[in-house]
């Protein structure tokens, strides 16, 4: 299997983009926690437990964001492996033996 070689500039751009995506998720998770803690306090204070509904809805969005950042966008190299597999398939189709 061939590996893509990066120039210094492209490696720097990729590293910054991945770090920015991860930082974006951490900020999203922090805001989620802070807002939902406040909603729980309001919910308990009113005697009704409605805060679970926004927490679940937003939690689904946060989970999807995490999958995109840490699994599909290169955090686990799954994306790179899939791209390389497609490159290999296309190269094999162009050069049948």
Backbone as numpy.savetxt, mean C-alpha at the origin, in Angstrom:
# Nx Ny Nz CAx CAy CAz Cx Cy Cz
16.49 -15.86 -14.79 15.65 -14.70 -14.79 16.54 -13.47 -14.79
16.20 -12.49 -15.60 16.95 -11.24 -15.68 16.48 -10.27 -14.60
17.38 -9.48 -14.11 17.04 -8.46 -13.12 17.24 -7.10 -13.75
16.34 -6.18 -13.43 16.42 -4.82 -13.94 17.53 -4.09 -13.19
18.39 -3.42 -13.91 19.41 -2.61 -13.26 18.96 -1.16 -13.25
19.17 -0.51 -12.15 18.75 0.87 -11.97 19.94 1.80 -12.06
19.71 2.96 -12.66 20.72 4.01 -12.58 20.59 4.65 -11.20
21.56 5.44 -10.83 21.51 6.10 -9.51 20.28 6.99 -9.40
19.96 7.73 -10.47 18.80 8.62 -10.43 17.49 7.84 -10.34
17.36 6.79 -11.13 16.11 6.03 -11.11 15.95 5.30 -9.78
17.06 4.83 -9.21 17.01 4.18 -7.91 16.58 5.18 -6.83
17.11 6.38 -6.90 16.74 7.43 -5.94 15.27 7.77 -6.06
14.78 7.94 -7.30 13.35 8.25 -7.51 12.47 7.14 -6.98
12.82 5.89 -7.27 12.04 4.75 -6.80 12.03 4.68 -5.28
13.18 4.87 -4.67 13.28 4.83 -3.20 12.44 5.94 -2.57
12.50 7.14 -3.15 11.72 8.25 -2.61 10.22 8.01 -2.79
9.83 7.48 -3.95 8.41 7.20 -4.19 7.88 6.15 -3.22
8.66 5.07 -3.00 8.23 4.02 -2.07 8.18 4.54 -0.64
9.18 5.31 -0.25 9.19 5.87 1.11 8.02 6.82 1.30
7.71 7.62 0.27 6.57 8.53 0.35 5.26 7.79 0.46
5.12 6.70 -0.27 3.89 5.90 -0.20 3.73 5.28 1.19
4.83 4.79 1.74 4.76 4.20 3.09 4.45 5.27 4.13
5.07 6.43 3.99 4.80 7.52 4.92 3.34 7.95 4.82
2.81 7.97 3.61 1.40 8.30 3.42 0.49 7.33 4.15
0.85 6.04 4.13 0.03 5.05 4.85 0.13 5.26 6.35
1.33 5.53 6.85 1.50 5.76 8.29 0.70 6.98 8.75
0.69 8.03 7.96 -0.11 9.21 8.28 -1.59 8.86 8.27
-2.02 8.13 7.24 -3.42 7.70 7.13 -3.81 6.88 8.37
-2.95 5.94 8.77 -3.24 5.10 9.94 -3.30 5.93 11.22
-2.42 6.91 11.35 -2.42 7.77 12.54 -3.70 8.60 12.63
-4.10 9.18 11.52 -5.34 9.97 11.50 -6.53 9.06 11.80
-6.53 7.86 11.23 -7.60 6.88 11.49 -7.71 6.63 13.00
-6.58 6.36 13.64 -6.62 6.07 15.07 -7.11 7.26 15.88
-6.58 8.44 15.61 -6.96 9.63 16.37 -8.45 9.96 16.20
-8.92 9.96 14.97 -10.32 10.30 14.72 -11.24 9.24 15.33
-10.90 7.97 15.16 -11.79 6.94 15.67 -11.78 6.85 17.20
-10.66 7.20 17.83 -10.67 7.29 19.29 -11.62 8.39 19.76
-11.62 9.51 19.04 -12.54 10.59 19.39 -13.99 10.17 19.14
-14.23 9.46 18.05 -15.59 8.99 17.77 -16.07 8.00 18.82
-15.18 7.14 19.30 -15.54 6.19 20.35 -15.90 6.95 21.62
-15.11 7.98 21.95 -15.41 8.79 23.14 -16.78 9.45 23.01
-17.09 10.01 21.85 -18.41 10.61 21.64 -19.52 9.57 21.71
-19.26 8.42 21.12 -20.24 7.34 21.10 -20.55 6.85 22.51
-19.51 6.60 23.28 -19.70 6.13 24.66 -20.36 7.22 25.50
-19.96 8.45 25.27 -20.55 9.57 26.01 -22.03 9.74 25.74
-22.48 9.38 24.56 -23.90 9.50 24.23 -24.70 8.27 24.64
-24.00 7.24 25.11 -24.69 6.03 25.54 -25.05 5.10 24.40
-24.64 5.43 23.21 -24.93 4.57 22.05 -23.60 4.20 21.41
-23.51 3.01 20.88 -22.25 2.51 20.35 -22.28 2.48 18.82
-22.29 3.65 18.23 -22.36 3.78 16.79 -20.99 3.93 16.14
-19.95 4.16 16.92 -18.63 4.46 16.37 -18.01 3.28 15.63
-18.53 2.09 15.85 -17.99 0.92 15.17 -18.22 1.02 13.65
-19.30 1.64 13.23 -19.62 1.69 11.80 -18.63 2.55 10.99
-18.33 3.77 11.41 -17.30 4.50 10.66 -15.92 3.85 10.78
-15.62 3.24 11.93 -14.32 2.58 12.09 -14.19 1.41 11.12
-15.24 0.64 10.96 -15.19 -0.49 10.02 -15.08 -0.02 8.58
-15.88 0.96 8.20 -15.83 1.46 6.83 -14.48 2.04 6.48
-13.99 2.90 7.34 -12.69 3.54 7.11 -11.58 2.50 7.23
-11.76 1.52 8.12 -10.76 0.47 8.29 -10.57 -0.35 7.02
-11.65 -0.58 6.30 -11.56 -1.29 5.02 -10.70 -0.47 4.05
-10.96 0.82 3.99 -10.15 1.69 3.12 -8.69 1.71 3.53
-8.42 1.74 4.82 -7.05 1.73 5.32 -6.36 0.41 4.98
-7.09 -0.68 5.10 -6.53 -1.99 4.75 -6.19 -2.07 3.27
-7.08 -1.57 2.42 -6.81 -1.56 0.98 -5.59 -0.69 0.67
-5.52 0.45 1.31 -4.36 1.34 1.14 -3.08 0.59 1.53
-3.11 -0.13 2.64 -1.95 -0.90 3.09 -1.54 -1.98 2.10
-2.53 -2.69 1.55 -2.22 -3.73 0.56 -1.55 -3.11 -0.66
-2.08 -2.00 -1.12 -1.50 -1.33 -2.29 -0.07 -0.89 -2.01
0.17 -0.31 -0.85 1.50 0.23 -0.53 2.50 -0.88 -0.22
2.13 -1.84 0.62 3.10 -2.80 1.11 3.16 -4.10 0.32
2.14 -4.41 -0.46 2.14 -5.67 -1.22 2.26 -5.43 -2.71
1.41 -4.59 -3.26 1.37 -4.43 -4.71 2.37 -3.43 -5.26
2.74 -2.44 -4.50 3.59 -1.37 -5.03 5.07 -1.58 -4.75
5.47 -2.73 -4.35 6.88 -2.99 -4.21 7.38 -3.20 -2.81
6.55 -3.01 -1.80 7.01 -3.22 -0.44 7.46 -4.65 -0.20
6.83 -5.62 -0.88 7.23 -7.02 -0.72 7.84 -7.56 -2.01
8.08 -6.71 -2.99 8.62 -7.07 -4.29 7.69 -7.94 -5.12
6.43 -8.10 -4.69 5.47 -8.87 -5.48 5.26 -8.23 -6.84
5.12 -6.92 -6.87 4.90 -6.21 -8.13 6.07 -6.43 -9.08
7.30 -6.30 -8.57 8.47 -6.48 -9.42 8.55 -7.90 -9.97
8.22 -8.90 -9.13 8.25 -10.29 -9.60 7.21 -10.52 -10.69
6.03 -9.91 -10.54 4.99 -10.06 -11.56 5.41 -9.39 -12.86
6.00 -8.19 -12.77 6.46 -7.49 -13.96 7.54 -8.32 -14.65
8.47 -8.86 -13.88 9.54 -9.67 -14.48 8.97 -10.92 -15.14
7.98 -11.55 -14.53 7.37 -12.73 -15.14 6.71 -12.37 -16.47
6.07 -11.20 -16.52 5.45 -10.76 -17.78 6.52 -10.47 -18.83
7.63 -9.83 -18.41 8.73 -9.59 -19.35 9.25 -10.90 -19.93
9.43 -11.89 -19.05 9.93 -13.18 -19.50 8.97 -13.85 -20.48
7.66 -13.78 -20.18 6.65 -14.37 -21.08 6.65 -13.68 -22.44
6.73 -12.35 -22.42 6.74 -11.60 -23.68 8.00 -11.89 -24.49
9.14 -11.96 -23.81 10.38 -12.27 -24.51 10.34 -13.68 -25.10
9.78 -14.62 -24.37 9.67 -15.99 -24.88 8.73 -16.05 -26.07
7.67 -15.25 -26.06 6.73 -15.24 -27.18 7.36 -14.61 -28.41
8.24 -13.65 -28.23 8.91 -13.00 -29.36 10.01 -13.87 -29.95
10.62 -14.68 -29.13 11.74 -15.51 -29.56 11.45 -16.99 -29.32
10.49 -17.55 -30.08 10.19 -18.99 -29.84 11.38 -19.84 -30.24
11.60 -20.88 -29.49 12.76 -21.75 -29.76 12.37 -22.96 -30.54
